[in-house]
Amino acid sequence: MDTPSEIATLPDYWKKIFNKMPEYVTRKELSAFSGGMFAPETIDNRDSQGTGPAKRRRMGKRVVYHKKDAVLWLHSQDRES
């Protein structure tokens, strides 16, 4: 799969995360890819507030995110203080 143009413009760190992710990730997996910075419950809350990853899908009983949306969301949360 080619790297989407939105991902290609990110620093290498984010490209590496993108390449390690499966096509779709659960909230628990997204939490792990964030290094535990976001608990699955926090991602759920952000989702319900409209501030989570751009798109979500339901597969069975689980909510999943496409890896592109997941990485772009994680990147948007990355701020220096």
C-alpha distances in whole Angstrom, upper triangle without the diagonal:
4,7,9,12,14,12,13,16,17,19,17,18,16,13,14,15,11,10,13,12,12,10,14,16,20,23,24,20,20,24,23,20,23,25,27,28,27,29,27,30,30,26,28,31,29,27,30,31,29,27,25,21,20,20,20,20,23,22,25,27,24,23,19,17,13,12,12,15,16,16,17,20,21,21,23,25,25,29,31,35
4,6,9,11,10,10,13,15,17,15,17,15,12,13,15,11,10,14,14,14,12,16,18,22,24,25,22,21,24,24,21,23,25,28,28,28,29,28,31,30,27,29,31,29,27,31,31,28,27,24,21,20,20,21,22,24,24,28,29,26,24,21,18,14,13,11,15,17,15,16,19,20,19,22,24,24,27,30,33
4,6,8,6,6,10,11,13,12,14,11,8,11,12,9,9,12,12,13,12,15,17,20,22,24,20,19,22,22,18,20,22,25,25,25,27,26,29,28,24,27,29,26,25,28,29,26,24,22,18,18,18,20,21,24,24,27,29,26,23,20,16,13,11,9,13,14,12,13,16,17,16,18,21,20,24,26,30
4,5,5,6,9,11,14,14,15,12,10,13,13,10,11,15,14,15,13,15,17,20,22,24,21,19,22,22,19,20,23,25,25,24,26,25,28,27,23,25,27,24,23,26,26,23,22,20,16,15,16,18,19,23,23,27,28,25,22,19,15,12,11,8,11,13,11,11,14,16,15,16,19,20,23,25,29
4,5,5,7,9,12,13,15,13,11,15,15,12,14,17,17,18,16,18,20,23,24,26,23,21,24,24,21,22,25,27,26,26,28,27,30,28,25,27,28,25,24,28,27,24,22,21,17,16,17,20,22,25,26,30,31,28,25,22,18,15,13,10,12,15,13,11,15,16,15,16,19,19,22,24,28
4,6,6,7,11,13,14,11,10,14,14,11,14,17,16,18,16,17,18,21,22,24,21,19,21,22,19,19,22,24,23,22,25,25,27,25,22,24,25,22,21,24,24,21,19,17,14,13,15,18,20,24,25,29,29,26,23,20,16,13,12,8,10,12,10,8,12,13,11,12,16,16,18,21,24
4,5,5,9,9,11,8,6,10,10,8,10,13,13,15,14,16,16,20,20,22,19,17,19,19,16,16,19,22,21,21,23,23,26,24,21,23,25,22,21,25,25,22,19,18,14,14,16,18,20,24,24,28,29,25,22,19,15,13,10,7,10,11,8,7,11,12,10,12,15,15,17,20,24
4,6,8,9,11,9,7,11,12,10,11,15,15,17,16,19,20,23,24,25,22,20,22,22,19,19,22,24,24,24,27,27,29,27,24,27,29,25,25,29,28,25,23,21,18,18,19,22,24,27,28,31,32,29,26,22,19,16,13,11,13,15,11,11,15,15,13,15,18,17,19,21,25
4,7,9,11,10,9,13,14,12,14,17,18,20,19,21,22,25,25,26,24,21,23,23,20,19,22,25,23,24,27,27,30,27,24,27,28,25,25,28,28,25,22,21,18,18,20,23,25,29,30,33,34,30,27,24,20,18,16,12,14,15,12,11,14,15,12,13,16,15,17,19,23
4,6,8,6,7,10,11,10,13,15,16,19,18,20,20,22,22,24,21,18,20,20,16,16,18,21,20,20,24,24,27,24,22,25,26,23,23,27,26,23,20,19,17,17,19,22,24,27,29,32,32,28,25,22,19,17,14,12,13,13,10,9,12,12,8,11,13,12,14,16,20
4,5,6,7,9,11,11,13,15,16,20,20,21,21,24,23,24,21,19,20,20,16,16,17,20,19,21,24,25,28,25,23,27,28,24,25,29,28,26,22,21,19,20,22,24,27,30,31,34,34,30,27,24,21,19,16,14,16,15,12,12,14,13,10,13,14,12,14,15,19
4,5,5,6,9,10,10,12,14,18,19,20,20,23,23,24,20,18,20,19,15,16,17,20,20,21,24,25,28,26,24,27,29,26,27,30,30,28,25,23,20,22,23,25,27,30,30,33,33,30,27,24,21,19,16,14,17,16,12,13,16,14,12,15,17,14,16,17,21
4,5,5,7,9,10,11,13,17,18,19,18,21,20,20,18,16,17,15,12,12,13,17,16,18,21,22,25,23,21,25,26,24,24,28,28,26,23,21,19,20,22,23,26,28,29,32,31,27,25,22,20,18,15,14,16,14,11,12,14,12,10,14,14,12,14,15,19
4,5,5,6,9,10,11,14,15,16,15,18,18,19,16,13,15,14,11,11,13,16,15,16,19,20,23,21,19,22,23,21,21,25,25,23,20,17,15,17,19,20,22,25,25,29,28,25,22,19,16,15,11,10,12,11,7,9,11,9,7,11,12,11,14,16,19
4,5,5,6,9,10,13,14,16,16,19,20,20,17,15,17,16,12,14,16,19,19,19,22,22,25,24,21,24,26,23,23,27,27,25,22,20,17,18,19,21,23,25,25,29,29,25,23,20,17,14,11,10,13,12,9,10,13,12,11,14,16,14,17,19,23
4,5,5,6,9,12,14,16,15,18,19,19,15,14,16,14,11,13,14,17,18,19,21,22,25,24,21,25,27,24,24,28,28,27,24,21,19,20,21,22,23,26,25,29,29,25,23,20,17,16,12,12,15,13,10,13,15,13,12,16,17,15,19,20,24
4,5,5,6,10,12,13,12,15,15,15,12,11,13,11,7,9,11,14,15,15,18,18,21,20,18,21,23,21,21,25,25,23,21,18,15,18,18,19,20,23,22,25,25,22,20,17,14,13,9,10,12,10,7,11,12,10,10,14,15,14,17,19,22
4,6,5,8,9,11,11,14,15,16,13,11,14,13,10,12,14,17,17,17,19,19,22,21,18,21,23,21,20,24,25,22,20,17,14,16,16,17,18,21,21,24,24,21,19,15,12,10,6,7,10,9,6,9,12,11,11,14,15,15,19,21,24
4,6,8,9,12,13,16,18,18,14,14,16,15,12,14,16,19,20,20,22,21,25,24,21,24,26,24,24,27,28,26,24,21,18,19,19,19,20,22,22,25,26,22,21,17,15,12,9,10,13,12,10,13,15,14,14,18,19,18,22,24,27
4,7,9,11,11,14,16,15,11,12,14,12,9,12,14,16,18,18,19,19,23,22,20,22,25,24,23,27,28,26,24,21,18,20,20,19,20,22,21,24,24,21,19,16,14,13,9,12,14,12,11,14,16,14,15,19,19,19,22,24,27
4,6,8,7,11,13,13,9,9,12,11,8,11,13,15,17,16,17,16,20,20,17,19,22,21,20,23,25,23,21,18,15,17,16,16,16,18,17,20,20,17,16,12,11,9,6,9,11,9,9,13,14,13,14,17,18,18,22,24,27
4,5,6,10,13,13,10,10,14,13,11,14,16,18,19,19,19,17,21,21,18,20,23,22,20,24,25,24,22,19,16,17,16,15,15,16,14,17,18,15,14,11,10,9,7,10,12,11,12,15,16,15,17,20,21,21,25,28,31
4,7,10,13,15,12,12,16,15,13,16,19,20,21,20,20,18,21,22,18,19,23,21,19,22,24,22,21,18,14,15,13,13,12,14,13,16,18,15,13,10,8,6,6,8,10,10,11,14,15,16,17,20,21,22,26,29,32
4,7,10,12,9,10,13,14,12,15,18,18,19,17,17,15,18,18,15,16,19,18,16,19,21,19,19,15,12,13,11,10,9,11,10,13,14,11,10,6,5,5,6,9,10,9,11,14,14,15,17,19,19,21,25,28,31
4,7,8,6,6,10,10,9,12,14,14,16,14,14,11,15,15,12,13,17,16,14,17,20,18,17,14,11,13,12,10,10,11,11,13,13,10,8,5,5,7,6,10,10,8,10,13,13,13,16,17,17,19,23,26,28
4,5,5,6,8,10,10,12,14,14,15,13,12,9,12,13,10,11,14,14,13,15,18,17,17,13,12,14,12,10,10,10,10,12,11,7,6,4,7,9,10,13,12,10,13,15,14,14,17,18,18,20,23,26,29
4,5,5,6,9,10,10,13,11,12,9,8,5,8,9,7,7,11,11,10,13,15,15,14,11,10,13,13,10,11,11,12,14,12,8,7,7,8,11,11,14,12,10,12,15,12,12,16,17,15,18,21,24,26
4,5,5,6,9,10,11,9,12,9,7,5,9,10,9,10,13,14,14,16,18,19,17,14,14,17,16,14,14,14,14,15,13,10,10,9,11,14,13,16,15,12,14,17,15,14,17,19,17,19,22,25,26
4,5,5,6,9,10,10,12,11,10,8,12,13,11,13,16,16,15,18,20,20,18,15,13,17,16,14,15,15,14,16,15,12,11,9,10,12,11,14,14,10,12,15,14,12,16,18,17,18,21,24,26
4,5,5,6,9,9,10,8,9,8,11,11,8,11,14,13,13,16,18,17,15,11,10,14,14,12,14,15,15,18,16,13,11,9,9,10,9,12,11,7,9,12,10,9,12,14,13,14,18,21,23
4,6,5,7,5,7,5,5,6,9,9,8,11,13,13,13,16,18,18,15,12,12,16,16,15,17,17,18,20,18,14,13,12,12,14,13,15,14,10,11,14,12,10,13,15,13,14,17,20,21
4,5,5,5,8,8,8,9,13,13,12,14,17,16,17,20,21,21,19,16,15,19,19,18,19,19,19,21,20,16,15,14,14,15,13,16,16,12,12,16,14,12,15,17,15,15,19,21,23
4,5,7,9,9,11,11,15,14,12,15,18,17,17,21,21,21,18,15,14,17,17,17,18,20,20,22,21,17,16,14,13,13,11,13,13,9,9,12,12,9,12,14,13,13,17,19,21
4,5,5,6,9,10,13,12,11,14,16,14,16,19,19,19,16,13,13,16,18,17,20,21,22,24,22,19,17,15,14,15,12,14,13,10,9,12,10,7,10,12,10,10,13,16,18
4,5,8,10,12,15,14,13,17,18,17,19,22,22,22,19,17,17,20,21,21,23,24,24,26,24,21,19,18,17,18,16,17,17,13,13,15,14,11,13,15,13,12,15,16,18
4,5,6,9,11,11,11,14,15,15,17,20,20,21,18,16,16,20,21,20,22,22,23,24,22,19,18,17,17,19,17,19,18,14,14,17,15,12,15,16,13,13,16,18,19
4,7,10,11,9,10,14,14,13,16,18,18,19,16,14,15,19,20,20,22,23,24,26,24,21,19,18,17,19,17,19,17,14,14,15,13,10,12,13,10,10,13,14,15
4,6,8,6,6,10,11,10,12,15,15,16,13,11,12,16,17,17,19,20,21,23,21,17,16,15,15,17,16,17,15,12,13,14,11,9,13,13,10,12,14,16,17
4,5,5,6,9,10,11,12,14,15,17,15,12,14,18,18,17,19,19,20,21,18,15,14,15,15,18,17,19,17,14,16,17,14,13,16,16,14,15,18,20,21
4,5,5,6,9,10,10,12,14,15,14,11,12,16,16,14,15,15,16,17,15,12,11,11,12,16,16,18,16,13,15,17,14,13,17,17,15,17,20,23,24
4,5,5,6,9,10,11,12,14,13,11,14,17,17,15,17,16,18,18,15,13,12,14,15,18,19,21,18,15,18,19,16,15,19,18,16,19,21,24,24
4,5,5,6,8,10,11,12,11,9,12,15,16,15,17,18,20,21,18,15,13,14,15,18,18,19,16,14,16,17,13,13,16,15,13,15,17,20,21
4,5,5,6,9,10,10,9,6,8,12,12,11,14,15,17,18,16,13,11,11,11,14,14,16,13,10,13,14,10,10,14,13,12,15,17,20,21
4,6,5,6,9,10,10,8,10,13,13,11,13,13,15,16,14,11,9,11,12,15,16,18,15,13,16,17,13,14,17,17,15,18,21,24,25
4,5,5,6,9,9,8,11,14,14,13,16,16,19,20,17,15,13,14,15,18,19,20,17,15,18,18,14,15,18,16,15,18,20,23,23
4,5,5,6,5,5,8,11,12,12,15,16,19,21,19,16,13,14,13,16,17,17,14,13,15,14,11,12,15,13,11,15,17,20,21
4,5,5,6,4,7,9,9,9,12,13,16,18,16,13,10,11,11,14,16,16,12,12,15,14,11,13,16,14,14,17,19,23,24
4,5,8,8,11,12,12,11,13,14,17,19,16,15,12,14,14,17,19,20,16,15,19,18,15,17,19,17,17,20,22,26,26
4,6,7,11,12,13,13,16,17,21,22,20,18,15,17,16,19,20,20,16,16,19,17,14,16,18,16,15,19,20,23,24
4,6,8,8,10,11,14,16,20,22,20,18,15,15,14,16,18,17,14,14,17,15,12,15,16,14,14,18,19,23,24
4,7,8,11,12,16,18,21,23,21,19,15,15,14,16,17,16,12,12,14,12,9,11,13,10,10,14,16,19,20
4,6,8,9,13,15,18,20,18,16,12,12,10,12,13,13,9,9,11,10,7,9,12,10,10,13,16,19,21
4,6,7,11,14,16,19,18,15,11,10,7,9,10,9,6,6,8,8,5,8,10,9,10,14,16,20,22
4,7,11,14,17,20,19,16,13,11,8,9,11,9,6,8,10,9,7,11,12,11,13,16,19,22,24
4,7,10,13,16,16,14,10,9,6,8,10,10,7,9,12,11,10,13,15,14,16,19,22,26,28
4,7,10,13,13,10,6,6,5,7,10,11,9,9,13,13,12,14,17,17,17,20,24,27,29
4,6,10,10,8,6,5,6,8,12,13,11,12,16,16,15,17,20,20,21,24,27,31,33
4,6,7,6,5,6,9,11,14,16,15,15,18,19,18,20,23,23,23,26,29,33,35
4,6,5,6,7,10,12,15,17,16,16,19,21,20,21,24,25,25,28,31,35,37
4,6,8,10,13,15,18,21,20,19,23,24,23,24,28,28,28,31,34,37,39
4,7,10,13,16,19,21,20,19,22,24,22,23,27,27,26,29,32,36,37
4,6,10,13,15,18,16,15,19,20,19,20,23,23,23,26,29,32,34
4,7,10,13,15,13,12,16,17,15,17,20,20,20,23,26,29,31
4,7,9,12,10,9,13,15,13,15,18,18,19,21,24,28,30
4,6,8,6,6,10,11,10,12,15,15,16,18,22,25,28
4,6,5,6,9,10,11,12,14,16,17,19,22,26,29
4,5,5,6,8,10,10,12,14,15,17,20,23,26
4,5,5,6,9,10,11,12,14,16,19,22,25
4,6,5,6,9,10,10,12,14,18,21,24
4,6,5,6,9,10,11,13,16,20,22
4,5,5,6,9,10,11,14,17,21
4,6,5,6,9,10,13,17,20
4,5,5,6,9,12,16,18
4,5,5,7,10,13,16
4,5,5,9,12,15
4,6,8,11,14
4,6,10,12
4,7,10
4,6
4
